[in-house]
Amino acid sequence: MSDESTCAIQDELIEWTNQLLEEDEWYEASDVACEALALDPAYPRAANALLRCYLHHDALREMERVLFRLFHPEDLDYDSPHQRRRRLAYSYRSLSQAQLWDGWYSSDRVPAPLSDVAGVLKEGLSALNAAYCTGEAQAFEHARAAFDQAEAACADRPALYWYLARLYADHGFFDESAEAVSHLISLSEGRGDAIRANPEVQRLWAEVSWWREHGDRLPWVL
């Protein structure tokens, strides 16, 4: 739970969020709500503030219009689990304003510190793409096996966990993303390094935690 000083800062940000919502600035409000959430993802008021942003009438209209073009409710597999994950993933990609995504889509995805395991990571990415598009359990298992192999062989585990956390989140696998962030944070315990305090790590942790807990409350995803 948040301490009193953290709660006070979060409450100030939530108040700012509420003011922006009153002005129908839901997109700006959602970024402020995410800032509050990043201070402590377990704070219910911050989670509810972000939900209010996404339930704003303009947000609902915009997201439903976009998603309708990509996922028509009359499609035979519209209600399948993997299509729901794709709607969640697309929604997250569209709505997240975190700077941690800067350059993500223009790069070759495998950062230089992971060059020693680049081949197996690309194999895992190919399998994860297949799991994302088709929902095949075997493809997802193949991806996990490749990533486990990379974990056992790579020299820079923090870089690997950070890469996998973003890769999973980008594909809507929020449980797996949170697991990777948790591994990353655990590396800082007792070492006094800056991983736990990294604002990008805190932001991703907050966002994927929110989406795995509250994503199914968004009408356009259902």
C-alpha positions as CSV (number, residue, x, y, z in Angstrom):
1,M,0.0,0.0,0.0
2,S,1.0,3.6,-0.5
3,D,2.4,5.6,2.4
4,E,0.6,8.9,3.3
5,S,3.0,11.1,1.3
6,T,2.6,8.9,-1.8
7,C,-1.2,8.9,-1.4
8,A,-1.2,12.6,-1.1
9,I,0.7,13.0,-4.4
10,Q,-1.6,10.5,-6.1
11,D,-4.7,12.3,-4.8
12,E,-3.4,15.6,-6.3
13,L,-2.9,13.9,-9.7
14,I,-6.3,12.3,-9.5
15,E,-7.8,15.8,-8.8
16,W,-6.0,17.1,-11.9
17,T,-7.4,14.1,-13.8
18,N,-10.9,15.0,-12.7
19,Q,-10.5,18.6,-13.8
20,L,-9.4,17.5,-17.2
21,L,-12.3,15.1,-17.5
22,E,-14.7,18.0,-16.7
23,E,-13.2,19.8,-19.7
24,D,-13.6,16.7,-21.8
25,E,-9.9,16.3,-22.2
26,W,-10.0,12.5,-21.6
27,Y,-6.8,11.7,-23.5
28,E,-4.7,14.1,-21.5
29,A,-6.5,13.0,-18.3
30,S,-5.6,9.4,-18.9
31,D,-1.9,10.2,-19.0
32,V,-2.1,12.1,-15.7
33,A,-4.1,9.1,-14.2
34,C,-1.3,6.8,-15.4
35,E,1.2,9.0,-13.6
36,A,-0.8,8.5,-10.4
37,L,-1.1,4.8,-11.0
38,A,2.7,4.5,-11.5
39,L,3.3,5.7,-8.0
40,D,1.4,2.7,-6.6
41,P,-0.6,0.4,-9.0
42,A,-2.4,-1.0,-6.0
43,Y,-4.1,2.3,-5.1
44,P,-7.8,1.8,-6.0
45,R,-8.5,5.5,-6.5
46,A,-5.8,5.7,-9.2
47,A,-7.1,2.6,-11.0
48,N,-10.6,4.0,-10.9
49,A,-9.4,7.4,-12.2
50,L,-7.9,5.7,-15.3
51,L,-11.1,3.7,-15.9
52,R,-13.2,6.8,-15.8
53,C,-10.9,8.3,-18.5
54,Y,-11.5,5.3,-20.8
55,L,-15.2,5.3,-20.1
56,H,-15.6,9.0,-21.1
57,H,-18.1,9.3,-23.9
58,D,-15.6,10.6,-26.4
59,A,-13.2,7.8,-25.6
60,L,-15.9,5.2,-26.0
61,R,-17.0,6.7,-29.3
62,E,-13.5,6.9,-30.7
63,M,-12.4,3.4,-29.6
64,E,-15.6,1.7,-30.7
65,R,-15.4,3.3,-34.1
66,V,-11.8,2.3,-34.6
67,L,-12.2,-1.2,-33.3
68,F,-15.4,-1.8,-35.3
69,R,-13.3,-1.4,-38.5
70,L,-10.7,-4.0,-37.3
71,F,-12.9,-6.4,-35.4
72,H,-16.5,-6.7,-36.7
73,P,-18.9,-8.2,-34.2
74,E,-20.4,-10.4,-36.9
75,D,-17.1,-12.1,-37.6
76,L,-17.4,-15.8,-36.7
77,D,-14.4,-15.7,-34.3
78,Y,-15.2,-12.3,-32.8
79,D,-15.8,-13.8,-29.3
80,S,-12.8,-16.1,-29.4
81,P,-10.1,-15.6,-26.6
82,H,-7.4,-14.6,-29.0
83,Q,-9.5,-12.0,-30.8
84,R,-10.4,-10.5,-27.4
85,R,-6.6,-10.4,-26.6
86,R,-6.0,-8.7,-29.9
87,R,-8.6,-6.1,-29.1
88,L,-7.0,-5.5,-25.7
89,A,-3.5,-5.3,-27.2
90,Y,-4.6,-2.9,-29.9
91,S,-6.4,-0.8,-27.3
92,Y,-3.3,-0.7,-25.1
93,R,-1.1,0.3,-28.0
94,S,-3.5,3.1,-29.0
95,L,-4.0,4.5,-25.5
96,S,-0.6,4.2,-23.8
97,Q,1.3,7.4,-23.8
98,A,4.4,6.1,-22.0
99,Q,7.7,7.2,-23.3
100,L,9.0,3.6,-23.0
101,W,7.4,3.0,-26.4
102,D,9.4,5.7,-28.1
103,G,11.3,4.1,-31.0
104,W,9.9,0.6,-30.3
105,Y,8.0,0.2,-33.6
106,S,10.8,1.7,-35.7
107,S,13.5,-0.6,-34.4
108,D,14.4,-4.1,-35.3
109,R,13.0,-5.1,-31.8
110,V,16.1,-6.9,-30.5
111,P,18.3,-4.4,-28.7
112,A,22.1,-4.5,-29.0
113,P,22.7,-5.8,-25.4
114,L,20.8,-9.0,-26.4
115,S,22.8,-9.7,-29.6
116,D,24.2,-12.9,-28.0
117,V,20.6,-14.4,-28.1
118,A,19.2,-12.4,-31.0
119,G,18.5,-15.6,-33.1
120,V,16.5,-17.4,-30.5
121,L,14.6,-14.2,-29.6
122,K,13.6,-13.7,-33.2
123,E,12.4,-17.3,-33.2
124,G,10.3,-16.6,-30.1
125,L,8.9,-13.4,-31.6
126,S,7.8,-15.3,-34.7
127,A,6.0,-17.9,-32.5
128,L,4.5,-15.1,-30.4
129,N,3.1,-13.4,-33.4
130,A,1.5,-16.7,-34.5
131,A,-0.1,-17.1,-31.1
132,Y,-1.3,-13.5,-31.2
133,C,-2.9,-13.9,-34.6
134,T,-4.3,-17.4,-34.4
135,G,-4.6,-18.2,-30.7
136,E,-2.7,-21.5,-31.1
137,A,-1.5,-22.8,-27.7
138,Q,1.3,-24.6,-29.4
139,A,2.7,-21.4,-30.9
140,F,2.6,-19.7,-27.5
141,E,4.4,-22.7,-25.9
142,H,7.0,-22.4,-28.6
143,A,7.5,-18.8,-27.9
144,R,7.9,-19.4,-24.1
145,A,10.4,-22.1,-24.8
146,A,12.5,-19.8,-27.0
147,F,12.4,-17.1,-24.4
148,D,13.4,-19.5,-21.6
149,Q,16.3,-20.6,-23.8
150,A,17.3,-17.0,-24.2
151,E,17.1,-16.4,-20.4
152,A,19.4,-19.3,-19.8
153,A,22.0,-18.1,-22.3
154,C,22.0,-14.3,-22.3
155,A,24.6,-12.2,-20.5
156,D,22.3,-9.3,-19.7
157,R,19.2,-10.5,-17.9
158,P,17.8,-7.0,-17.0
159,A,17.9,-6.1,-20.7
160,L,16.1,-9.4,-21.5
161,Y,13.4,-8.9,-19.0
162,W,12.8,-5.3,-20.1
163,Y,12.6,-6.4,-23.7
164,L,10.2,-9.3,-22.9
165,A,8.0,-7.2,-20.7
166,R,7.4,-4.7,-23.5
167,L,7.1,-7.5,-26.1
168,Y,4.4,-9.3,-24.2
169,A,2.5,-6.1,-23.4
170,D,2.6,-5.1,-27.1
171,H,0.9,-8.4,-27.9
172,G,-1.7,-8.2,-25.1
173,F,-0.1,-10.9,-22.9
174,F,-0.3,-8.8,-19.8
175,D,0.2,-11.6,-17.2
176,E,3.4,-12.6,-18.9
177,S,4.5,-8.9,-19.2
178,A,3.9,-8.4,-15.5
179,E,5.9,-11.6,-14.8
180,A,8.8,-10.2,-16.7
181,V,8.6,-6.8,-14.9
182,S,8.5,-8.7,-11.6
183,H,11.7,-10.6,-12.5
184,L,13.3,-7.3,-13.5
185,I,12.4,-5.6,-10.3
186,S,13.6,-8.6,-8.2
187,L,17.1,-8.1,-9.6
188,S,17.3,-4.8,-7.7
189,E,16.4,-6.3,-4.3
190,G,19.2,-5.9,-1.9
191,R,21.5,-4.4,-4.5
192,G,20.7,-0.8,-4.2
193,D,20.6,-0.2,-8.0
194,A,18.1,1.9,-9.9
195,I,15.9,-0.7,-11.5
196,R,13.1,-0.4,-9.0
197,A,13.1,3.4,-9.2
198,N,13.3,3.6,-13.0
199,P,10.2,5.6,-14.0
200,E,9.7,3.6,-17.2
201,V,9.7,0.3,-15.3
202,Q,7.2,1.8,-12.8
203,R,5.0,3.0,-15.6
204,L,5.0,-0.3,-17.5
205,W,4.3,-2.2,-14.3
206,A,1.4,0.1,-13.5
207,E,-0.1,-0.1,-17.0
208,V,0.1,-3.9,-17.5
209,S,-1.2,-4.4,-14.0
210,W,-4.2,-2.2,-14.8
211,W,-4.9,-3.8,-18.1
212,R,-4.8,-7.3,-16.8
213,E,-7.2,-6.4,-14.0
214,H,-9.5,-3.9,-15.7
215,G,-9.2,-4.4,-19.4
216,D,-12.3,-6.6,-19.5
217,R,-14.4,-3.7,-18.2
218,L,-13.9,-1.7,-21.4
219,P,-17.1,-2.0,-23.5
220,W,-15.3,-2.0,-26.8
221,V,-13.2,-5.0,-25.8
222,L,-16.2,-7.2,-24.8
